[in-house]
Amino acid sequence: MSNPVHAFVFLLCQFFCYRTAVLLETKNSSGADTISLEEIRRHFPALARAHNGYRVAYFDGPGGTQVPRAVVEAMNDYLYHHNANTHWAYPTSEETDAIIDSARSVVADFLNANPTEIAFGANMTTLTFHLARALGRGYGRNDEILVTELDHHANIAPWHALEKEGGVKVRMVRMIPETGELDWDDFSRQLSRRTKLVAIGAASNALGTINDVRRAAKMARSLGAQIFVDAVHYAPHGLIDVRDWDCDFLACSAYKFYGPHIGILYGQHELLGSLNFPKLIPAPDSAPERAETGTQNHEGIAGAAAAVDFIASFAPGATRRERLRAAFQQLHERGDALVTQLWNGLREMERVRLYGPPPGNTRTPTIAFTVNGLPSIDVAKKLAEGGIFLSHGDFYAMTVVERLGQMPHGLVRAGCACHTTSQEVDRLLAGVREL
């Protein structure tokens, strides 16, 4: 960072990020260092909404979470006081550069990466298509890509596009419908010396299944393949570690972890700097900007950083990464209790059918089910009348729903977020019981 003004503004942004985190780290009434559920809920204005006289309970987080005040304030602050395009020699432009640099550092802490390995884009889907096109320029007709039936189609369609455009063969690993888990024997059979890339989801957005990414990476590496991870559904529930997972690329979306609608792409620095991304000639050639196309959503980038700091505020720690680690441990414990309560309650209802791994398995607090064989949209509409908001259909995980034999009506999906209470789970169970 050779520009002294740019460096000063960057340090100023780091100070404000630290100040925001400190302000968020309030103690609960018992004096504990971790933030209480009641305090977390106070950060979400959406939780005050009522529908038909009922306080709304949001179980739609797997499709997009609610947003805390700190995130909106960070975006407002950028738009009101720093709004400009990048890399020009006047204060608001230099401030924008510094805010983006600071956000890369914050998100790097979130993923255990380096700031120069963090690129931003419209969403995970767009970034994955962009990456696929860059990787595809180096693939030949005998090369193969491995995807899975358990994945969101944002991690399937971009690779199938290469199959149409360049003749690359896409192979698909089976899921086991009875358990909602990957068939690792089939994974091993599909993998070969021709495999150039393994594209795998860290967690299923439909069923909550968490995949063993490290196992997939080890198998891929043994045959010289790279690995891409879709961490969109995993990111709100588990602390991502790209070094531990040994992945080459990873994508997620901030709007799934209490941020704005913006996508994040991690790529190993040398790969981001060397890949033949589609780009304009005057655009930067160095990583990570080489992977970014056009003017970015600067306010969204500021909001994504604020979302990470919001999660980090849940627990104490000497560094942001330590606070995140403690915060996710807290979220895991709460989520595990909620998903057990929800699963056991639904299991007691004779005409409810559950899908995916039960509690006690490695999973996120997201449950898919059907009621009385009713179309999922009818179930969702009925529950919404009582202020229970949840999602229905195929969630862009169409292959999962097809393999479960639930097309065209789809599944009902309930996801627990950082602000979900056991009382809200009881309300959901009561609503389903009435059906």
C-alpha positions in Angstrom: 0.0 0.0 0.0 2.4 2.7 -1.3 0.0 5.7 -1.1 0.4 7.3 2.4 -3.2 8.7 2.3 -4.5 5.3 1.3 -2.5 3.7 4.1 -3.8 6.2 6.7 -7.4 5.7 5.6 -6.9 1.9 5.7 -5.7 2.1 9.4 -8.7 4.4 10.1 -11.1 1.7 8.7 -9.4 -0.9 10.8 -9.9 1.2 13.9 -13.6 1.6 13.1 -14.0 -2.2 12.5 -12.4 -2.7 15.9 -14.6 -0.1 17.5 -17.7 -1.7 16.0 -16.7 -5.1 17.3 -16.1 -3.7 20.8 -19.5 -1.9 20.9 -21.2 -5.1 19.8 -19.5 -7.2 22.5 -21.8 -6.3 25.4 -22.1 -8.6 28.4 -25.3 -10.3 29.3 -27.0 -9.9 32.6 -25.1 -12.8 34.2 -21.8 -11.1 33.5 -20.7 -13.8 31.1 -18.5 -12.8 28.2 -20.6 -14.4 25.5 -23.6 -12.5 24.2 -27.0 -13.9 25.2 -29.7 -14.9 22.8 -31.9 -12.0 24.0 -29.1 -9.6 23.2 -28.6 -11.1 19.8 -32.3 -10.7 19.0 -32.2 -7.0 19.9 -29.9 -6.4 17.0 -32.6 -7.6 14.5 -35.4 -5.0 13.8 -37.2 -7.7 11.6 -38.0 -9.7 14.8 -40.5 -7.0 15.8 -42.7 -7.7 12.7 -46.2 -9.1 13.3 -48.4 -11.0 10.8 -52.1 -11.7 11.4 -51.5 -10.6 15.0 -48.6 -13.1 15.5 -45.0 -12.1 16.1 -43.1 -13.5 13.0 -40.7 -16.4 13.6 -38.2 -16.6 10.7 -37.3 -20.2 9.7 -36.3 -19.1 6.2 -32.6 -18.4 6.9 -31.3 -21.1 4.5 -32.7 -19.0 1.7 -31.5 -15.7 3.2 -31.1 -14.4 6.8 -32.4 -11.3 8.4 -29.9 -8.4 8.8 -28.8 -6.8 12.1 -28.6 -3.0 12.5 -24.8 -2.9 12.4 -24.7 -4.3 8.9 -27.2 -1.7 7.6 -25.4 1.1 9.4 -22.1 0.1 7.8 -23.7 0.2 4.3 -25.4 3.5 5.1 -22.2 5.0 6.3 -20.4 4.0 3.1 -23.2 5.4 0.9 -23.6 8.7 2.8 -20.0 9.5 3.5 -17.5 7.6 1.2 -19.4 6.7 -2.0 -17.0 6.8 -5.0 -15.4 4.6 -7.6 -12.0 3.1 -6.9 -8.3 4.0 -7.5 -8.6 7.7 -8.0 -6.6 10.5 -6.3 -9.3 12.2 -4.2 -10.5 11.4 -0.6 -13.7 9.5 -1.1 -12.1 7.2 -3.8 -9.2 6.6 -1.5 -11.6 5.9 1.4 -13.5 3.4 -0.8 -10.2 1.6 -1.7 -9.4 1.4 2.0 -12.9 0.1 3.0 -12.6 -2.6 0.3 -9.1 -3.5 1.5 -10.3 -3.7 5.1 -13.2 -5.8 4.1 -10.9 -8.3 2.4 -9.0 -8.6 5.7 -12.1 -9.1 7.7 -13.5 -11.8 5.3 -10.0 -13.4 5.2 -10.2 -13.9 9.0 -13.7 -15.4 8.4 -12.2 -18.0 6.1 -8.6 -18.3 7.5 -7.2 -16.9 4.2 -5.1 -14.0 3.1 -6.7 -10.7 2.0 -5.3 -11.1 -1.5 -7.2 -14.3 -1.8 -10.6 -12.7 -1.3 -12.7 -11.6 -4.3 -16.2 -10.1 -4.3 -19.0 -10.5 -6.8 -22.8 -10.4 -7.3 -23.4 -13.7 -5.7 -22.0 -17.3 -5.4 -23.7 -18.4 -8.6 -22.3 -15.6 -10.7 -18.8 -16.0 -9.2 -18.9 -19.8 -9.8 -19.9 -19.3 -13.5 -17.1 -16.8 -13.8 -14.6 -19.2 -12.2 -15.8 -22.1 -14.2 -15.2 -20.2 -17.5 -11.7 -19.3 -16.4 -10.9 -22.8 -15.4 -12.5 -24.3 -18.5 -10.2 -22.4 -20.8 -7.5 -24.8 -19.6 -9.5 -28.0 -19.9 -9.5 -30.5 -22.8 -12.0 -33.0 -24.1 -10.7 -35.9 -22.1 -10.9 -34.0 -18.8 -13.5 -34.6 -16.2 -15.2 -32.6 -13.4 -16.8 -34.4 -10.4 -20.0 -32.9 -8.9 -22.5 -34.4 -6.4 -26.3 -35.0 -6.4 -26.4 -33.4 -2.9 -25.5 -30.0 -4.2 -27.3 -26.8 -5.0 -27.4 -26.3 -8.7 -25.2 -23.3 -8.5 -22.4 -25.9 -8.0 -23.7 -28.1 -10.8 -24.9 -25.8 -13.7 -21.6 -23.9 -14.1 -19.7 -27.1 -14.7 -22.3 -28.5 -17.0 -21.9 -25.3 -19.0 -18.3 -26.3 -19.6 -19.5 -29.7 -20.8 -21.6 -28.0 -23.5 -19.0 -25.5 -24.5 -15.8 -27.4 -24.4 -16.6 -31.1 -24.3 -15.5 -31.6 -20.7 -17.3 -34.6 -19.1 -19.1 -34.0 -15.8 -19.6 -37.0 -13.5 -22.1 -36.9 -10.6 -21.6 -38.7 -7.3 -24.7 -40.3 -5.9 -26.4 -39.4 -2.6 -28.0 -42.0 -0.4 -31.7 -41.1 -0.2 -32.3 -43.0 3.0 -29.6 -41.0 4.9 -29.3 -37.8 2.9 -25.5 -38.3 2.8 -22.9 -38.8 0.0 -22.1 -42.2 -1.3 -18.4 -42.2 -0.7 -17.9 -45.5 -2.5 -19.4 -44.0 -5.6 -17.2 -40.9 -5.0 -14.2 -43.1 -5.2 -15.4 -44.9 -8.3 -16.1 -41.7 -10.2 -12.8 -40.1 -9.3 -9.9 -40.8 -11.8 -6.7 -39.5 -13.3 -8.9 -37.6 -15.8 -10.6 -35.6 -13.0 -9.4 -32.0 -13.1 -11.8 -30.6 -10.5 -14.0 -31.8 -7.6 -16.8 -29.5 -6.9 -18.5 -30.2 -3.6 -20.8 -28.5 -1.2 -19.7 -28.2 2.4 -23.4 -28.6 3.5 -26.7 -29.4 1.8 -29.0 -26.4 1.7 -31.9 -28.8 1.4 -31.2 -31.4 4.0 -28.6 -29.9 6.3 -26.1 -32.7 5.6 -22.5 -31.6 6.3 -20.0 -33.2 3.9 -16.4 -34.2 4.8 -14.6 -31.7 2.7 -11.2 -32.7 4.0 -11.9 -36.3 2.9 -12.9 -35.1 -0.5 -9.9 -32.9 -0.8 -7.5 -35.7 0.2 -9.0 -38.0 -2.4 -8.9 -35.3 -5.1 -5.3 -34.4 -4.3 -4.2 -38.1 -4.5 -5.1 -38.0 -8.2 -3.9 -34.5 -8.9 -7.3 -32.8 -9.0 -8.2 -29.4 -7.7 -11.2 -28.8 -5.3 -13.9 -26.1 -5.3 -16.2 -25.8 -2.3 -19.7 -24.3 -2.2 -19.8 -23.1 1.4 -23.0 -21.0 1.1 -25.1 -23.1 3.5 -22.2 -24.0 5.8 -21.0 -20.4 6.4 -23.7 -19.4 8.9 -23.3 -22.5 11.0 -19.6 -23.6 11.0 -16.3 -21.8 11.0 -14.7 -22.2 7.6 -11.0 -23.0 7.4 -9.7 -23.1 3.8 -6.2 -24.1 5.0 -7.5 -27.0 7.0 -9.8 -28.1 4.2 -7.0 -27.7 1.7 -9.3 -26.4 -1.0 -8.2 -24.4 -4.1 -11.4 -22.3 -4.3 -14.4 -21.7 -2.1 -17.5 -19.5 -2.6 -20.1 -18.3 -0.2 -22.7 -15.5 0.1 -22.9 -12.9 2.8 -26.7 -12.8 2.8 -26.7 -16.3 4.2 -24.7 -15.1 7.3 -26.6 -11.9 8.2 -25.1 -9.7 5.5 -26.2 -8.1 2.3 -26.7 -9.7 -1.1 -23.1 -10.1 -2.2 -20.9 -13.1 -3.1 -17.4 -14.0 -1.9 -14.8 -16.1 -3.7 -11.7 -17.5 -2.1 -8.9 -18.7 -4.3 -5.3 -19.5 -3.6 -3.3 -16.4 -4.4 -1.2 -17.9 -7.1 -4.3 -19.4 -8.8 -6.3 -16.1 -8.7 -3.3 -14.3 -10.2 -2.7 -16.8 -13.0 -6.2 -17.9 -14.1 -7.4 -16.6 -17.5 -10.5 -14.8 -16.2 -12.6 -13.0 -18.7 -11.7 -9.3 -18.1 -11.3 -5.9 -19.6 -7.8 -5.0 -20.7 -7.4 -2.0 -18.5 -8.7 -3.8 -15.4 -6.2 -4.9 -12.8 -4.2 -8.0 -13.6 -3.2 -8.9 -10.0 -5.0 -11.0 -7.5 -7.7 -10.7 -6.2 -9.0 -7.9 -8.4 -8.2 -10.0 -11.5 -11.2 -12.2 -10.6 -13.6 -9.2 -10.2 -15.5 -7.9 -13.1 -16.7 -4.3 -13.4 -17.5 -1.9 -10.6 -18.2 -3.8 -7.4 -21.1 -3.4 -4.8 -19.0 -1.3 -2.5 -21.7 -0.8 0.1 -22.3 -4.6 0.0 -18.6 -5.2 0.6 -18.8 -2.9 3.7 -21.9 -4.8 4.9 -20.2 -8.2 4.4 -17.4 -7.2 6.7 -19.9 -5.8 9.2 -21.7 -9.2 9.2 -18.5 -11.0 10.0 -17.8 -8.6 12.9 -21.4 -9.1 14.1 -20.8 -12.8 14.4 -17.4 -12.2 16.0 -19.1 -10.0 18.7 -20.9 -13.1 20.2 -17.8 -14.2 22.1 -14.5 -12.9 23.5 -11.1 -13.5 22.1 -7.7 -11.8 21.4 -8.2 -11.8 17.7 -11.2 -11.7 15.3 -10.5 -15.3 14.3 -10.5 -16.4 18.0 -13.8 -14.6 18.6 -15.2 -16.2 15.5 -14.1 -19.7 16.7 -15.8 -19.1 20.1 -18.9 -17.6 18.5 -19.4 -20.6 16.2 -19.0 -23.0 19.0 -21.8 -21.1 20.8 -23.9 -21.2 17.7 -23.3 -24.9 17.2 -24.5 -25.7 20.7 -27.6 -23.7 20.4 -28.3 -25.0 16.9 -27.8 -28.6 17.9 -30.4 -28.2 20.8 -32.9 -26.5 18.5 -32.6 -29.0 15.7 -33.0 -31.9 18.2 -36.1 -30.3 19.6 -37.6 -29.7 16.1 -36.7 -33.2 14.7 -38.0 -35.1 17.7 -41.2 -33.0 17.7 -41.8 -33.6 14.0 -40.9 -37.3 14.3 -43.8 -37.8 16.8 -46.3 -36.8 14.2 -47.5 -39.8 12.2 -48.2 -38.0 8.9 -44.9 -36.0 8.8 -42.0 -37.5 7.0 -38.4 -36.2 7.7 -35.5 -36.2 5.3 -31.7 -36.1 5.9 -29.5 -37.1 8.8 -31.1 -37.1 12.3 -29.6 -35.2 15.2 -26.4 -36.7 16.5 -25.0 -36.7 13.0 -22.8 -33.9 11.6 -25.5 -31.5 10.3 -26.6 -27.9 10.2 -29.8 -26.8 12.1 -31.9 -27.1 8.9 -34.6 -29.7 8.5 -36.6 -30.8 5.4 -40.0 -32.5 5.7 -43.4 -33.2 4.2 -46.9 -33.1 5.8 -49.7 -35.5 4.8 -48.4 -35.6 1.2 -49.5 -32.0 0.8 -47.8 -29.7 -1.7 -45.1 -27.9 0.2 -46.4 -24.5 -0.8 -49.7 -25.3 0.9 -48.0 -26.1 4.1 -45.9 -22.9 3.9 -48.9 -20.8 3.3 -50.8 -22.3 6.2 -47.9 -21.8 8.6 -47.4 -18.3 7.4 -50.9 -17.5 8.6 -49.7 -18.0 12.1 -46.5 -15.9 11.6 -44.2 -18.9 10.9 -42.2 -18.0 7.8 -40.3 -20.9 6.1 -39.4 -22.0 2.6 -40.8 -24.6 0.2 -40.0 -26.2 -3.1 -36.7 -27.5 -4.4 -34.4 -24.7 -3.1 -32.4 -25.0 -6.3 -31.3 -28.4 -5.0 -33.5 -30.1 -7.6 -31.5 -33.3 -7.9 -31.9 -33.9 -4.1 -35.7 -33.5 -4.3 -35.9 -35.7 -7.4 -33.9 -38.4 -5.7 -36.2 -38.3 -2.7 -39.2 -38.7 -5.0 -40.8 -35.3 -4.0 -41.1 -33.6 -7.4 -43.0 -31.5 -8.4 -44.4 -30.5 -5.0 -41.1 -30.3 -3.2 -40.1 -30.2 0.5 -40.8 -27.9 3.4 -37.6 -26.5 4.9 -37.1 -25.0 8.4 -33.8 -23.5 9.3 -32.7 -22.2 12.7 -30.7 -19.0 12.9 -28.6 -17.3 15.5 -31.8 -15.6 16.8 -34.1 -18.6 16.9 -35.7 -19.5 20.2 -37.0 -22.8 21.5 -40.4 -21.1 21.9 -40.4 -20.4 18.2 -39.7 -24.0 17.5 -42.7 -24.9 19.7 -44.8 -22.6 17.6 -43.7 -24.3 14.4 -44.4 -27.7 15.8 -47.9 -26.6 16.9 -48.6 -25.2 13.5 -47.5 -28.4 11.8 -49.6 -30.5 14.3 -52.7 -28.5 13.3 -52.2 -29.6 9.7 
